[in-house]
Amino acid sequence: MKERPLKKLNSKHEAFISLIFEGEQAEDAFKLVFEEDKDAFLKAQALLSDPLIGKRLSEKREEALEREKRNALKTRERIIRELEAVAFADINDFLPFMEGIDEKDGSYSLKDIPREKRGAVASLTKGKGGITLKLNDKFKAIELLEKQLSSIRGEQEIQKGDDEINVSIKVC
């Protein structure tokens, strides 16, 4: 069954493409969208072989890949912000919070610490000696932060030759 090439896509074509993109089998997608069972397999295959359908399906895949890249970048940026909070935390940042704690009634909460600084807090406990605020390991955070940043910037390897220095950059 030879179909004529499409001149433009309509809403049913878009729905068919979306179902295919989401993983639906071509025949099932065709039946769902066009509400036709007769020759559904052949008609679905004809649609899939149409250049406009193929182009739009490729565009959807590229759009999804771009979204994934943007989401990965946002996640990486968030990881970096959290590592920075730990790496650059200073106990003096938490003194106003510690001064606001009422040790007698034991009322304290991490919500009183600014959001951007909470990641630096490993624990907040009340013991015999009073309230203890422990920060996460700064040196480990610096190490992890450095790894994150070097994977973004690329790693530089310097090799010394007889009379010249060669620099190669490995981009991740």
C-alpha positions as CSV (number, residue, x, y, z in Angstrom):
1,M,0.0,0.0,0.0
2,K,1.8,3.1,-1.3
3,E,0.8,6.4,0.4
4,R,1.5,9.8,-1.1
5,P,4.0,11.9,0.9
6,L,2.5,14.3,3.4
7,K,2.6,18.0,2.5
8,K,2.0,19.1,6.1
9,L,1.3,17.5,9.5
10,N,-2.0,17.8,11.3
11,S,-3.0,17.2,14.9
12,K,-3.5,13.4,14.3
13,H,0.0,13.1,12.8
14,E,1.4,15.0,15.9
15,A,-0.5,12.7,18.2
16,F,0.8,9.6,16.3
17,I,4.4,11.0,16.5
18,S,4.0,11.6,20.2
19,L,2.8,8.1,20.9
20,I,5.7,6.6,18.9
21,F,8.1,8.9,20.7
22,E,6.8,7.7,24.1
23,G,7.4,4.1,23.0
24,E,4.1,2.9,21.7
25,Q,4.2,0.4,18.9
26,A,3.4,1.9,15.5
27,E,0.3,-0.2,14.8
28,D,-1.1,0.5,18.3
29,A,-0.4,4.2,18.0
30,F,-2.1,4.3,14.6
31,K,-5.2,2.5,16.0
32,L,-5.4,4.9,18.9
33,V,-5.1,8.1,16.9
34,F,-6.9,7.3,13.7
35,E,-9.4,4.9,15.3
36,E,-8.9,2.4,12.4
37,D,-8.1,-1.3,12.6
38,K,-8.1,-2.1,8.9
39,D,-4.6,-2.3,7.5
40,A,-3.3,-0.5,10.7
41,F,0.1,-2.1,10.5
42,L,0.7,-1.1,6.8
43,K,-0.7,2.4,7.3
44,A,1.4,2.9,10.4
45,Q,4.5,1.8,8.5
46,A,3.7,4.1,5.6
47,L,3.4,7.0,8.0
48,L,6.7,6.1,9.7
49,S,8.4,6.1,6.3
50,D,7.0,9.5,5.4
51,P,9.8,12.2,5.4
52,L,7.7,14.7,7.3
53,I,6.9,12.2,10.1
54,G,10.6,11.1,10.2
55,K,11.7,14.7,10.4
56,R,9.3,15.6,13.2
57,L,10.2,12.5,15.2
58,S,13.9,13.5,14.9
59,E,13.1,17.0,16.1
60,K,11.2,15.6,19.1
61,R,14.2,13.4,19.9
62,E,16.6,16.4,19.6
63,E,14.3,18.5,21.8
64,A,14.2,15.8,24.5
65,L,18.0,15.5,24.3
66,E,18.4,19.2,24.8
67,R,16.0,19.1,27.8
68,E,18.1,16.3,29.3
69,K,21.2,18.3,28.8
70,R,19.7,21.4,30.4
71,N,18.4,19.3,33.4
72,A,21.8,17.7,33.8
73,L,23.4,21.2,33.8
74,K,20.9,22.4,36.4
75,T,21.6,19.4,38.5
76,R,25.4,19.9,38.2
77,E,24.9,23.6,39.1
78,R,22.9,22.6,42.2
79,I,25.6,20.1,43.2
80,I,28.2,22.8,42.9
81,R,26.2,25.3,45.0
82,E,25.8,22.7,47.7
83,L,29.5,21.8,47.7
84,E,30.3,25.5,47.8
85,A,28.1,25.9,50.9
86,V,30.0,23.2,52.7
87,A,33.5,24.2,51.3
88,F,33.2,27.9,52.2
89,A,31.1,27.6,55.3
90,D,32.5,29.5,58.3
91,I,31.4,28.8,61.9
92,N,30.9,32.5,62.3
93,D,28.0,32.3,59.8
94,F,26.1,30.2,62.3
95,L,26.7,32.3,65.5
96,P,23.5,34.4,65.1
97,F,21.6,31.2,64.8
98,M,23.3,29.6,67.8
99,E,22.6,32.8,69.9
100,G,18.9,32.5,69.1
101,I,18.6,29.0,70.6
102,D,16.8,28.8,74.0
103,E,18.7,26.0,75.7
104,K,16.2,25.8,78.6
105,D,13.2,24.8,76.5
106,G,15.3,23.2,73.7
107,S,13.6,25.0,70.9
108,Y,15.9,25.0,67.9
109,S,15.3,24.2,64.2
110,L,17.4,24.0,61.1
111,K,14.7,26.1,59.3
112,D,16.2,29.1,61.1
113,I,19.4,28.7,59.2
114,P,19.4,30.3,55.8
115,R,18.7,27.8,53.0
116,E,22.0,28.3,51.2
117,K,23.9,27.5,54.4
118,R,22.0,24.4,55.6
119,G,24.0,22.0,53.4
120,A,27.0,22.8,55.5
121,V,25.4,21.5,58.7
122,A,26.2,17.9,59.5
123,S,24.3,17.8,62.8
124,L,22.6,19.9,65.4
125,T,22.3,18.1,68.8
126,K,21.5,18.9,72.4
127,G,23.6,17.3,75.0
128,K,24.7,17.8,78.6
129,G,27.1,20.5,77.5
130,G,24.5,22.4,75.5
131,I,23.7,22.6,71.8
132,T,26.3,21.4,69.4
133,L,26.5,22.4,65.8
134,K,28.7,20.3,63.6
135,L,29.6,21.2,60.1
136,N,30.3,18.8,57.2
137,D,33.9,18.1,56.1
138,K,35.2,21.2,54.3
139,F,38.2,19.5,52.9
140,K,36.1,16.7,51.3
141,A,33.7,19.3,49.9
142,I,36.6,21.2,48.4
143,E,38.0,18.0,46.9
144,L,34.6,17.1,45.4
145,L,34.0,20.7,44.2
146,E,37.4,20.7,42.5
147,K,36.5,17.5,40.7
148,Q,33.2,19.0,39.5
149,L,34.8,22.2,38.3
150,S,37.7,20.4,36.6
151,S,35.3,18.2,34.7
152,I,33.5,21.3,33.4
153,R,36.7,23.2,32.5
154,G,38.7,20.3,31.2
155,E,41.8,18.9,32.7
156,Q,45.2,20.2,31.9
157,E,48.1,17.9,31.6
158,I,51.5,19.5,31.4
159,Q,54.4,17.4,30.0
160,K,57.9,18.6,30.0
161,G,60.0,17.8,26.9
162,D,63.6,18.6,26.1
163,D,63.2,22.2,25.3
164,E,59.5,22.9,25.3
165,I,56.4,22.4,27.4
166,N,53.4,20.7,25.8
167,V,50.0,21.4,27.3
168,S,47.1,19.2,26.3
169,I,43.6,19.8,27.5
170,K,41.2,16.9,28.0
171,V,37.6,18.2,27.7
172,C,34.9,16.0,29.3
